[in-house]
Amino acid sequence: MEDGEYIVEKIYEDDFGCEERPENYEPQVIVSLRDAKGAEQLLRQPDVWLYRQRIEEGSRVRLTGGRLYSGEE
């Protein structure tokens, strides 16, 4: 996925089905992103990171080096 600006369309909890999460697992979410051309892509991110960045559905974000950052900074 290319670095750039996106809009968060949807945030999904990562699903392990009936399997247990590994020990020391950092909870992840799957983020659906839309670029300026309307293309959508999925990206996995740590849930706590999105919370700290105040990223939620509808947020404008920057993707840099595989990590999402709030576009409000």
N, C-alpha and C positions, 0 to 999 in steps of 0.2 A: 504494500500500500504506500502510495506516495505522500511525502510530507506536504502539508497545505492546510487550507481552511475548510471546515465541514460544519454541517448542522447535525446534531444528534436527533435522529428520528425516533429511536426506541432503545430501551435498555432492558436486557433479558438476564435473568439469573442463569448462571452456568449450571447445567443439569448433569448429574452423575448417574442418573437412573437409580438402580438398586445397589450400586457400588458405594462403598464408603469413601470418604475423602482421605487422601494420604495424610499421614502425620505431618504437622507443621505446614499444612496447606494454607495459602493465603487466598481467601475467597475472591473469585473472579466473576465478572459479568461480561456479557457479550453486548457490544454497542453497535447499533446499526447507524451508519453515517451516510449522509447525502452530500455530494460535492456540488459545485456551482453549475455543472452540466446536468444535474439530476441523477447521476449514477449513484447507486447505493452499494456499500460494502460493509462487511462485518469485521469487527476488531475486538479481541479479548483484552480486558484491562482489569487491574486490581480494583475491587469494589471500594476499598478505603481510599484509594487515590482519587477516584471520581468524587467521593464525598469531600475530601480535602480541597479539591479544586472547585467545588460547588457546581459540578457538571451534572445536568439532568436533561430529561427529554426536552427538546426545543432549544437547547444551548448552542451557541456558536463556539466552536472549538478550533484549536490549532493542533495538528499532528506533527510532532517533531521527534525524529529518532524512535518511532514506535510508541511514543507516549502522548496521551491527550493532555492539553492544557486549556484552561478557560480562556475564551477570546476576550474576556472583560478586563484582563490585566493590562 
